[in-house]
Amino acid sequence: MKFKLNNGLEFPEIGFGTYKSETGAILKAIEAGYRYFDTASFYGTEKNIAEAIKLSGLKRENFFIASKLWKFDLGYEKTKTAFNKTLENLESDYVDVFMIHWPRPDIDNREDWREIDLETWKALEEFYEQKKIRALGLSNFLPYHAENIIKNSKVFPAVAQLEFHPGHTQTFALNYYREKKILLQAWSPIARGRVSNDELIIELAEKYHVTTAQICLRFCIEEGVMPLPKASSTERLKENLECLNFSLSPEDISRLENMPPSGWSGEHPDRIRIKI
Ligand SMILES: NC(=O)c1ccc[n+]([C@@H]2O[C@H](COP(=O)([O-])OP(=O)(O)OC[C@H]3O[C@@H](n4cnc5c(N)ncnc54)[C@H](OP(=O)(O)O)[C@@H]3O)[C@@H](O)[C@H]2O)c1
């Protein structure tokens, strides 16, 4: 199965997160079979992806690359400059997905974020129309941030990204994106290890003869959410891909949906980062 976007594009069921990923890890991921790579100008890994693709000997068209516009680059002109820099870093004349990374330029004193987001989106729409971006996306947009774009723009978002894992599913936002037929992607899909000692996750890992990370990743897929796990070793990145080889029963999905809150990263679009 693949994820089908509202503009007809199809994505694999799992992607690879590259925050803090070296070129070597990305190359190992390509060799293991990953074809979708999530990056951002902020991560500094756009060039690593370009390098890993070259080393793999495969053509650019075999891959999906998603990148994001950093909050200091919001605004019509700055977006254009930043997007062209992303293309340069990726050594490509297009990106598969380009997202606004965070809805606000800064948290403290910018009340004009709505206008700034719309100017930014307008610049992105132009790149979309020129086929330099295949799908437009919103990262860390809660429904009310997304409504601003949806109600006031031409091109409808196709992808959204939020922190999502068992114990932190942001269900109100998940339901909103489902209803709008916008594909939700999970960042921190294995909760950076936070849930590996959870009683229910351990019980299910034993029941299905898989690892706790695989339970988290499979849960995303069962929910129709595309997971973007990051891993460094060949063993782990292969283990994560194997979440495609089993499924969870409806009852176990429901138990995971209803497990108590597990904690989260502390990163919120409307608040200064909470140290957890
Ligand atoms: N849109 C946003 O604002 C946003 C924010 C955060 C992240 N992201 C994206 O989401 C991606 C993933 O998020 P994340 O890195 O925060 O969290 P994550 O994928 O949930 O967790 C990554 C951590 O889990 C470890 N790990 C990976 N596979 C494992 C396994 N099978 N067993 C045990 N541990 C395992 C990794 O260790 P090793 O690396 O040592 O293997 C790493 O420390 C990022 O790379 C980025 O692309 C987006």
The ligand as a Gaussian input file, in Angstrom:
#p B3LYP/6-31G(d) Opt

LIG

0 1
 N        8.736000      19.002000      11.467000
 C        9.426000      19.118000      12.579000
 O        9.420000      20.145000      13.266000
 C       10.247000      17.961000      13.045000
 C       10.717000      17.912000      14.363000
 C       11.476000      16.824000      14.762000
 C       11.759000      15.818000      13.851000
 N       11.319000      15.897000      12.552000
 C       11.609000      14.843000      11.560000
 O       11.261000      13.574000      12.088000
 C       12.413000      12.724000      12.067000
 C       12.370000      11.750000      13.217000
 O       12.160000      12.395000      14.451000
 P       13.143000      12.280000      15.704000
 O       14.539000      12.053000      15.244000
 O       12.832000      13.435000      16.562000
 O       12.580000      11.036000      16.497000
 P       12.428000       9.449000      16.309000
 O       12.600000       9.066000      14.889000
 O       11.198000       9.097000      17.020000
 O       13.622000       8.902000      17.178000
 C       14.963000       8.914000      16.763000
 C       15.807000       8.308000      17.868000
 O       15.434000       6.940000      18.056000
 C       16.570000       6.095000      17.867000
 N       16.125000       4.902000      17.125000
 C       15.867000       4.786000      15.808000
 N       15.442000       3.538000      15.498000
 C       15.441000       2.844000      16.650000
 C       15.097000       1.495000      16.986000
 N       14.669000       0.649000      16.060000
 N       15.218000       1.111000      18.293000
 C       15.631000       1.986000      19.229000
 N       15.961000       3.270000      18.972000
 C       15.855000       3.695000      17.704000
 C       17.551000       6.913000      17.084000
 O       18.857000       6.543000      17.457000
 P       20.111000       6.451000      16.437000
 O       20.020000       7.619000      15.507000
 O       21.269000       6.480000      17.345000
 O       19.961000       5.150000      15.704000
 C       17.265000       8.335000      17.549000
 O       17.933000       8.598000      18.763000
 C       13.592000      13.717000      12.119000
 O       14.798000      13.137000      11.700000
 C       13.077000      14.790000      11.202000
 O       13.247000      14.405000       9.844000
 C       10.551000      16.955000      12.146000

